[in-house]
Amino acid sequence: MTDNEHPLRQPVMDALSTVYDPEVPVDIVNFGLIYGLEITDENQVKVTMSLTSPTCPAAQSIPEECERKVQGIEGVKDVEINIVWDPPWGPEMISPEGREKLGMD
């Protein structure tokens, strides 16, 4: 089973889409901050994500909120949140839905 087929994939993405950077009115999924999601057969979840900058005021609270929300999903055994800076986040990573919400279209 691939990660895209894993039954926990959609619940995890739904949970992550409820997390917001306090300075941005778009959730972190549509803002393009989620770079990868891996789910093992043992229901261990690994989220690879970035932030808009290393000096983001919410640099500690956003990953903690992600971990808490994903851990709260029934069936999830363990959660690992990895913050990466490569590739650097840029506005081109914002989804069409996020761009619309921000009035960028």
C-alpha positions in Angstrom: 0.0 0.0 0.0 1.4 3.4 -0.9 1.1 6.5 1.4 -1.5 7.9 -1.0 -3.7 4.8 -0.5 -3.3 4.6 3.3 -6.6 5.0 5.1 -5.1 7.5 7.5 -3.8 9.8 4.7 -7.0 11.9 4.3 -7.7 12.2 8.1 -4.1 13.4 8.6 -4.4 15.9 5.7 -7.8 17.1 7.1 -6.2 17.6 10.5 -3.3 19.5 9.1 -5.6 21.7 7.1 -7.0 23.0 10.4 -3.6 24.5 11.4 -3.0 28.1 10.5 -0.1 30.5 10.8 -1.5 33.2 13.0 -0.4 35.8 10.4 -1.9 34.1 7.4 -5.6 33.5 6.7 -4.9 30.2 4.8 -4.3 26.8 6.4 -0.8 25.3 6.2 -1.8 22.7 3.6 -3.1 25.2 1.1 -0.3 27.6 2.0 2.1 25.0 0.7 4.0 24.3 3.9 3.4 20.5 3.9 6.2 19.0 1.8 5.6 15.3 2.5 3.6 12.8 4.4 4.7 9.2 5.1 2.6 6.7 7.0 3.9 3.2 7.9 2.0 0.0 8.1 2.2 0.4 11.8 0.4 3.8 11.5 3.4 5.9 12.4 3.1 9.3 10.7 6.0 11.4 9.5 5.2 14.9 8.3 7.8 16.9 6.4 7.0 20.6 6.4 8.5 24.0 6.2 7.6 27.4 7.6 7.7 30.7 5.7 11.0 31.6 7.4 13.3 30.4 10.1 12.4 33.5 12.1 8.6 32.9 11.9 7.1 33.9 15.2 5.0 30.7 15.2 8.0 28.5 14.5 7.5 26.5 17.7 3.7 26.6 18.0 2.8 25.4 14.4 4.8 22.1 14.5 3.5 21.5 18.1 -0.1 22.0 16.9 0.4 19.8 13.9 1.8 17.0 16.1 -1.1 17.3 18.6 -3.8 17.3 16.0 -2.4 14.3 14.1 -1.8 12.4 17.3 -5.4 12.9 18.1 -6.6 10.9 15.1 -7.9 7.5 16.0 -5.4 4.8 14.9 -2.3 7.0 14.7 0.4 5.4 16.8 3.2 8.0 16.6 3.8 11.3 15.0 7.1 12.9 13.8 7.2 16.4 12.5 10.3 17.3 10.6 10.9 21.0 9.7 13.1 21.5 6.6 14.3 24.6 4.9 15.2 23.1 1.5 13.5 23.8 -0.7 12.8 27.2 0.8 9.1 28.0 0.9 7.9 30.5 -1.7 4.5 32.0 -2.7 4.5 29.7 -5.8 3.8 26.8 -3.4 0.4 28.2 -2.4 -2.4 26.1 -3.8 -5.0 27.5 -6.2 -7.5 27.6 -3.3 -5.0 29.4 -1.1 -4.2 31.9 -3.8 -7.9 32.6 -4.3 -8.4 33.1 -0.5 -5.5 35.6 -0.5 -6.8 37.4 -3.5 -3.7 36.5 -5.6 -5.6 35.4 -8.7 
